[in-house]
C-alpha cells in the first residue's frame, strides 16, 4: 500500500488485524481469511483516495472480505452448505460501527484475540512469533527472516506450516484464561517487543526506522495493558517502548544519518513519553514481581533522566543489568552489560566480558558484537583494533543507515591510525 497518504495508510494498518481477527473468529480458515483481508485492503487502497473513507471503514472492509470468502467458498464442492454457514454466521451487527458509548468490556478487540491465537501452544515458539509478526504486525516474510537470521524460504515455510496447524487443529479463537493465559502472555509480550524493535531500528533497508511498526506495537501493548491492568510485565513492556521511542526525534540527523545516544540532542527527546514511561515503571517496580521488561524499562528510564551523557548514572545501570542477567540471561544482555561495565570500571573490563561472547554461536557473527567491541577498543586507545572491528561490523549489518554510520566511524579513525 505504498503511495497512500500517511493517514490513510495508518488507518488501513490499524484496521487490518481487526478485520482479519473478525474473520478468523467467525469462520476459521486462517489462510482464506488472510487472503480475503488482503484483497479488501487492496480494494480500499484503490477506492478510498478517490471516493473518500466510508463512515464505517471497518465494516466496509469486513463486508468486502466476507464477499471474497464467499467467492472462495463457491468454488468448493460443498458450495451451498458453506455459503449458508457463512451467511448464518455473520450477524448484521458485526458490519455496523460500534456505538460511541459502548461498554469497554463489550468492545472486544479481535486483534488481541488474534495475537493469542498466533501464540497458541500447538505452534512452536518460532512459529508463534513469525506468524504473529506476519498476521498482526504486518512485517514481510523477508523482514521476519532477517530478524531470525534464517533464509527467507525457510521463514516462508515456517509461516505456512503454522497456518496449516491452525487450520487443521480447529484452534479456538478466544482469549485464553488462567494459567494458559499467563503462559502464552510471555510469547505475546516477546512478539510485541520484536515488532517494536523492528520499527525502532529496521533490520534492513534504506531507512533507519519504521515508525508505523513501533506505533502499532505501542498501540497493541496499550490495549493489552487495558485488558491486564494488574500485570507488571505488560506495564513494564509499555514503559520500555515509551521510554525508548521518546528518543526517536533525536536519532536521525538533518542529513538522515544515524545519531548515536552519546551524540543526541536530548532537548529533542519526547518529554511527555518519558514522563508516562517513568510513571508506569515507578508504579509497578515496588510490587516486587520484577521481570525482564520492567528491568529494561528501568534502565531506559535512567538513560532518559540524564540531562547529558556525562550525567548518566552508570553504576545504577550496571546494577540493573546485573539483575537482568540473573533474571533473563541472553547474549544481548551480556553485550549491553559489557558497555555498562566499561563505563564504570574501564574499557578493559567490558572487553573481557565481550570475549565470552565470541564463542556464542548466536552472537559470534552478529554485527553488534563487532560494533560494540570496536567502541570499547576505541575507548581503550586500540585504534587499529577498533578500525578492524568497525569495518567488519559495517560489512555484516543489513541496515543501510547503520552501515553508513559505521563507515563514517571507519573514516574518522583512519585519520588517527599511524600507518607503517
C-alpha positions, 0 to 999 in steps of 0.5 A: 500500500505504498503511495497512500497518504500517511493517514490513510495508510495508518488507518488501513494498518490499524484496521487490518488485524481487526478485520482479519481477527473478525474473520478468523473468529467467525469462520476459521480458515486462517489462510482464506481469511488472510487472503480475503483481508488482503484483497479488501485492503487492496480494494480500499487502497484503490477506492478510498483516495478517490471516493473518500473513507466510508463512515464505517471503514471497518465494516466496509472492509469486513463486508468486502472480505466476507464477499471474497470468502464467499467467492472462495467458498463457491468454488468448493464442492460443498458450495451451498452448505458453506455459503449458508454457514457463512451467511448464518454466521455473520450477524448484521451487527458485526458490519455496523460501527460500534456505538460511541458509548459502548461498554469497554468490556463489550468492545472486544478487540479481535486483534488481541484475540488474534495475537493469542491465537498466533501464540497458541501452544500447538505452534512452536515458539518460532512459529508463534512469533513469525506468524504473529509478526506476519498476521498482526504486525504486518512485517514481510516474510523477508523482514521476519527472516532477517530478524531470525537470521534464517533464509527467507524460504525457510521463514516462508515455510515456517509461516505456512506450516503454522497456518496449516496447524491452525487450520487443521487443529480447529484452534479456538479463537478466544482469549485464553484464561488462567494459567494458559493465559499467563503462559502464552502472555510471555510469547505475546509480550516477546512478539510485541517487543520484536515488532517494536524493535523492528520499527525502532531500528529496521533490520534492513533497508534504506531507512533507519526506522519504521515508525508505523511498526513501533506505533502499532506495537505501542498501540497493541501493548496499550490495549493489552495493558487495558485488558491486564491492568494488574500485570507488571510485565505488560506495564513494564513492556509499555514503559520500555517502548515509551521510554525508548521511542521518546528518543526517536526525534533525536536519532536521525540527523538533518542529513538522515544519518544515524545519531548515536545516544552519546551524540543526541540532542536530548532537548529533542527527546519526547518529554511527555513519553518519558514522563508516562514511561517513568510513571508506569515503571515507578508504579509497578517496580515496588510490587516486587514481581520484577521481570525482564521488561520492567528491568529494561524499562528501568534502565531506559528510564535512567538513560532518559533522566540524564540531562547529558551523557556525562550525567548518566548514572552508570553504576545504577545501570550496571546494577540493573543489568546485573539483575537482568542477567540473573533474571533473563540471561541472553547474549544481548544482555551480556553485550549491553552489560559489557558497555555498562561495565566499561563505563564504570570500571574501564574499557578493559573490563567490558572487553573481557566480558565481550570475549565470552561472547565470541564463542556464542554461536548466536552472537559470534557473527552478529554485527553488534558484537563487532560494533560494540567491541570496536567502541570499547577498543576505541575507548581503550586507545586500540585504534587499529583494533577498533578500525578492524572491528568497525569495518567488519561490523559495517560489512555484516549489518543489513541496515543501510543507515547503520552501515553508513554510520559505521563507515563514517566511524571507519573514516574518522579513525583512519585519520588517527591510525599511524600507518607503517 
